[in-house]
Amino acid sequence: RFDQVVLFISSYGDGDCAEGAQHFKKHLERLEGSGSVTLRFAMFGLGDSGYPKFNHTAKSMFKTLSNLGAVSLLEPAYRDASSS
């Protein structure tokens, strides 16, 4: 069990969840409305602003974690694959 984590969450296409993060995302969705988490975290999202839902997965997970009571250590950072 961890009390502090740094999350690197990538999305592809129009903000779709990468395969490696799908289990974690589903776990968070199950926790919604049924409890809270005691976690401190930092979020780093990887996406492509060429799509309307830029970094949707990371933004969604950040919101879910915050709603569950997790505390963000830093403002989330979002990296754009389209920028150089």
N, C-alpha and C positions, 0 to 999 in steps of 0.2 A: 504494500500500500504506500502511496506517495502523497505528501501534503503539498508539494510544489512541483509544477511541471511546466515545460516550455513546449508548446504545441506548434508544429509546422504542418499546416493543413493546405493541401493543394486541391485545386478544382480544375476541371477540364471542360471544354466545350462551353455551353451556356451556364456555367456555375455548378455543373454536376459534381457530385462527391467522388473523389478518387477511390478506387477499390480498396486501398489500404486503410482508409478511414471509415469505411461503411459500418463496420462492427461498432466502432466507438460512437459514431453518430446515432446508430440505433439504440445503443445503451443509454445515451443521453436522453433520447426521446422517450424511452421507457421510464426514466426517472422523473420526467416532467409531471408535475401535479401529484407526485407520490412521495415527495420528500425533498431533502436538500443535500448538498455536498459541502464538506469542509475541505476546500482546496484553494490554493493560491496558484495562479497561472499567468503565463504570458502567451499571446497568440501571434503567430506569424503566418499570414495567408499568402498563397502563391496562386496567381490567376492571370487572365488575359483580358485587358480592358476592351479588346475588340468585340467582346460579347456583352450583351445587355446586363447579364447577372454577374458582373465582375466580382470575383472572390465570394460568391454567394455562400458556399459551404463554410468558409472560415467565419464570415459575418454571422451566419445562422448559429454556428456552434458557440461563438462568443456570446450572443444574446441568450442562448439556452443556459450556458454555464452561469452567466450573471443572474438570470432568473432563478436558478437553483441555489443561489447564495455563494457561489464561488467568487473569490476576490481576484481581480486582475491586478497584477503587479505593475503593469505598464499599459499605455494605450496600445491597442492592437496595431500591428504593422502589416501593410498589404503590398506585396511586390507585384509588379506588372511585367509579364513575359514580353509584352509588346515594346517596352522601353529598353533603351540601351544603356 
